[in-house]
Structure formats: C-alpha cells, structure tokens
C-alpha cells in the first residue's frame, strides 16, 4: 500500500541508445543570426567605374535535402552598401524549408530560389556593393502547436545544401 508520502526512485541508464526516430511537438524555438558584414574588398575597383549598369536577372538557388521532419521558417535580411549611395535591401520574405511530413517519406529534396520574382537581388548586385550586411533568424514550428502536430527527428537526420549562383550577361549600361 502507498500513500501520498511514499515515493519510488528509479535510476535508468541507456548507454548509447539506438534511435530510429523521435516524434512529437518540439516547441517553437527561434535562433537569431546576429548582424554581421562582409567586406567584398572591391572598393578600389569600384572607384574606377563611372556610370551605371544593371544586371537584370541574377539568381541564387539553394538545392537541399532535409530529413528533419520539422518545419523551419528562415528569415534572411541582407543589405548592400557602396560609398555614399543609398543602401539596397534584398527585401526577401520569410520562407519555410521543405521537410518530411511522415515516417514513410524520410527525406525531402527541394530547392529555394532568390531572384527578381521574390527579392531586389538584381538591384543589390547592380549597386554593386562594397559591403553586405546580413542578419536573420530561423524558427522551428513557426505556426506553433496547432493540435495533432507530429514532427519527426530520425536517428540519422541530416540537412545538406549547395548553392548555385547565376549572373546572366544581360546588362543595361548607361554612361559607363
């Protein structure tokens, strides 16, 4: 017989457990990408260019495979600076990385493209910037626990990505 003053303590250790997957709601954690900058070290070269040019259809494509069954919303802020000219903001809206939604489909291969349809990338590159300032965030489960949410992390979950940058030679030049 037990009463409310009695207790049982169990110490259970599982050294090196083998996990196939963990399932559940993993919270709505947000990680910040602290503001930082990249000096492109082209200031001297830019000082020798007069006039204007516009690269009309650049794109950056991220190809990836993801086996974390958790939605992640990415917010990327990027701004280009050049001397006394007005900074150019990339103006990219937050986006969600594709992810597996069931145990049967453990890996999702997809891509996300930044181009003139969803950002001011052409204006940013055409500045051209001598410095790029960036920051952002990544938020898991951005819609919160909406009931019945089943997220998965597999024992061998991975996120692999690569970038393709296209700068087609479609130029508009004025007084160069």
N, C-alpha and C positions, 0 to 999 in steps of 0.2 A: 504494500500500500504506500502511495506517495501523497504528500500534501504540498501546499504551496511553498513551504520552507525547505523542501528536499530538492536536490538537483543531481544531475548526472553530467559529468565532463568526459568528453571523448576527444582524444587527440588522434587524428587520422593523417597519415602522410602517404603521398603517392609520388615516389621519386620518378622523374622523367615520364610523365603520363603521355600516352599517345592519344591525341585528339583528332577525331575525324572532323568535327565542327562544333561550334557553339552557336546557339540560336537564342534570340530574344531581342529586347529593346536595349540598346547600348547608350542611351542618353542623347543629348543634343549639344555636345561639346563643340566649342569654336576655338580654333587656333589662329592666332594672328601672324601675319608675315610683317615683321617690323619694317618701317620705312628704311630704304637704303637707296644707294645710287650707283650707277656705273658710268665712269668717265670713259668715253669712247676714244679719247686721246687723238681726236682728229681736228682739234680747234685750229691748228696752224694751217692745215689743208683747206679748211672751210673759209679761212680769211682770204684765200686767193681766188675764191669763186664769187663772181658778182652775178646779178640777175636771179632768175627763179627757174626751178624745174619742178615737175610734179610726176611722181611715179604713180600711175593711175590704178594699178590693180595688184598690189602685193598681197601675199597671204602667208600665214603661219599655221601649219596643220600639225596637231598633236595626235599621233596614232598611238593607241594604247590597248593593253589587255588588262583586265581587272578581275580578280577572283575574291574581292572583299564584297560580300553581299550587303553593303551599307551605302545608302545614298549620301553623297558628299557634294555640297554646293561650294563652288570656288568663286571667289570674288577677287579679280586682279585689277589693281589700279596702276597705271603707267602714264608718265608724263615726260615729254621730251623738252629740253631746254637748249637754246642756242643764243649766246650773247644777249643782246637787248630785245630780241624778238619775243613775242608773246609765247608762253609755253603752250604745247599742244597735248591735250589729254586724249588717251586712247578711247575713252568712253565705252568700254566693254561692259555689258550687263552680266550679272552673275549667271553661272551655268552649272548644271548638275552633271557629274561624271556618270556615265552608264555603268550599271552594276548588275550582278546576278540576282534574280528575284526568287529562285527556287533551288532546292537541292539537286534537281535533275540537270540544271544548267549552271555549272560551277565557274565558268569563265566567259566573260563578255569581251569581245574585241570590237573596238569602235574608234571614232576619231572626233576631234573638235577643231573647227577651223576659225581662225580670226582673220577677217578680210573686210572689204568695204561694205558688205551687207550687214555687219553687226558691230562695226567699230570705225574709228577715224584713223585706222592704221596707215592708209595712204598719206594723209596729212602729216602724221607723226614722222614717217620715214622721209617724206618730201621736205621736211623742215630744213635740212637734215639736222638731227640733234647732236650736240657735242656731249650731252649728258642725259641719261634716262633715270628718272626717279620712280621707284616702284614700291608698292606695298600691297596688302590684301588680306584675305582670310580664307579659311576652309572650315565649313560647318558640317558635322555629321548629322544626319537625320534632320534636315532643315525644316520640315513640316511638323516636327515634334511627334509625340506618341499619339497617333490618330486612331488607336484601337486595332487590335489584331496585327500589329506591326511585327513581322518576323524578319529580322536581319540575321545574316549569317557571317561567321568568320570561320574559314576552314583551316585545318591544321597546316596546310601548305599554301595559304593565301598569299598572293603577290600582286603588285602593281608594276607593270613595265610600260615605259613610254619612250617615244622617239619623236623628234621634231623634223618637219620639212619646211623650209623657208623658200618661197618663190617670189622673186622680184623680176617680173617680165620686163623686157626692154620696150615698154610702151610709154614713152616720155612726152611731156609737153614742156617746151623750153621757151623762155621769154628773156630777151636781153642778156644772154649768157656771155 
